[in-house]
Amino acid sequence: MHKRQIVTVMGLAFFVACSTLLLSANAADKTETVSKEADKSAEKIAPQKRIQFEQDKAKAHMQELEERMFRLSKLIQESQPEDAARLLLGLRKAREQLILDRMGEASKMLDNLKLDQANKEQKEILVLLEELKKLLLTADIGLELKLEQLRKLINSRETLNKLLKKEELQLSNTLDQQKKQENKKELKALETSEQRNQKSAENLEQQLREFGAGSKGICNSLAGAGKCMGGACKSLGESKPKPASKDQKKAIEQLSKAQLETKKLEDQLRSEVEALVRQRVMDQLQDMITQQKQIRDVTTKLQDRVAQKQKQALVAVRRLSVSEEKIIGLCMEAIELCELTQFSLVLPIALGAVQEQMEFVNEGLLHSKADKEMINDQKQIEADLQALLDAMIEASRPSNKQGGGQCKGCKGNRNKLLAEVKMLRWMQYSVHQRTERLDREIDKKQISETALQERINLLTTRQKEIDSITGRLHSMTCPDCLTGGE
């Protein structure tokens, strides 16, 4: 029975995603026609009203999906804890991303004939629904839960850093007040600020308790900091800044300790998921290559017909942009995973450079471009993705004394360093190629002043990133790794 209900929930997620996709397409196709239809007989139902009705239906289905995920997760909590965790994670994601609210906003935009805005909003909702669908259908929910924990831990550490700075400012202001007389008003303001800091520490402690035994030390440190802040509040309320400053110093010590422990737990989580995330990113790269080749094959077949300005061919090329946008979405997911787990310095920046090229291709497809230059750009994306995938495969090779790849100094995996350097070299070559291409366009006067400045700024940014990453990579590498000693 429960299995059937889970399948129903998954099916509903599919239905909501498909409904929104159709709405997005309708809004795009009918943007121009609605204004014309609005002038016709009032007896006819305006196109935007029909689309709005479908949008409201999609919103109702989304609300039903959220309710079912919650009820079913409670029902199967003991018998199927993994599926229950999957449903709760999906529900939390949906509510954090305000999918239901955004569907309501899209409906209002349609009602107000803001079709371009509604179309854009629907596309963004669709991306969120696709992510939700993947989450509900993923085979490895354990990895998703750990990644979600890692995201929360990072947010908690950032909140903790801000709290530490606030408490340091509190101490500085309290020390200043020790030198003054008749300062009850200022001390009252400091007491109020200290109470806010204490509340923040308590809230943060509560959030981190869900990490279980792993966060026990952090929670104890935060509890200690909160207690010291409470003592400082009392002293400030009694116009005694000197004892308040002593409690504040102790609170800062406890917060600093919690900060170190949080970073340690964060690194531990990253270590646990690194291998699985590497494999997922490699799978995503392979998917991007496969899909990009499929788009190129279709573009090649349509090339001659597009050159003849055949209407059906022009429309078919424009539709390819939907597939290109999906590849861009995959690329963005891979970048987010890289940045979240920090298993590579170079890869997220390298993927960002490839994504720029994908967006350039997507823009061309939207304008029904299917010439030799477009096909070459698509081939270049495939080659770039393959180069990054090859480097990742090399980085995944294990190191050992017999098989090679192990540094004699730090005992680390030199294959990972070599892969980073290869990706850096690819980035530099890519920037060089794009610079040469820009030079050719300038010589042939094929680019406007505005576009030229945008391209120069982009290339300058990429070059600075390469310089920065090279320096960071060098500073993080032991001398034996650099000399090649095994």
Sequence and secondary structure as in RCSB ss.txt:
>XXXX:A:sequence
MHKRQIVTVMGLAFFVACSTLLLSANAADKTETVSKEADKSAEKIAPQKRIQFEQDKAKAHMQELEERMFRLSKL
IQESQPEDAARLLLGLRKAREQLILDRMGEASKMLDNLKLDQANKEQKEILVLLEELKKLLLTADIGLELKLEQL
RKLINSRETLNKLLKKEELQLSNTLDQQKKQENKKELKALETSEQRNQKSAENLEQQLREFGAGSKGICNSLAGA
GKCMGGACKSLGESKPKPASKDQKKAIEQLSKAQLETKKLEDQLRSEVEALVRQRVMDQLQDMITQQKQIRDVTT
KLQDRVAQKQKQALVAVRRLSVSEEKIIGLCMEAIELCELTQFSLVLPIALGAVQEQMEFVNEGLLHSKADKEMI
NDQKQIEADLQALLDAMIEASRPSNKQGGGQCKGCKGNRNKLLAEVKMLRWMQYSVHQRTERLDREIDKKQISET
ALQERINLLTTRQKEIDSITGRLHSMTCPDCLTGGE
>XXXX:A:secstr
 HHHHHHHHHHHHHHHHHHHHHHHHHHHHTHHHHHHHTTS TTS  HHHHHHHHHHHHHHHHHHHHHHHHHHHHH
TTTT HHHHHHHHHHHHHHHHTTHHHHHHHHHHHHHTT HHHHHHHHHHHHHHHHHHHHHHH S HHHHHHHHHH
HHHHHHHHHHHHHHHHHHHHHHHHHHHTT SS HHHHHHHHHHHHHHHHHHHHHHHHHGGGGGGGHHHHHHHHHH
HHHHHHHHHHHHTT HHHHHHHHHHHHHHHHHHHHHHHHHHHHHHHHHHHHHHHHHHHHHHHHHHHHHHHHHHHH
HHHHHHHTT HHHHHHHHHHHHHHHHHHHHHHHHHHHHHHH   SSHHHHHHHHHHHHHHHHHHHHTT  SHHHH
HHHHHHHHHHHHHHHHHHHHTS  BTTTBBB TTT  BHHHHHHHHHHHHHHHHHHHHHHHHHHHHHHTT S HH
HHHHHHHHHHHHHHHHHHHHHHHHHTS HHHHHT  
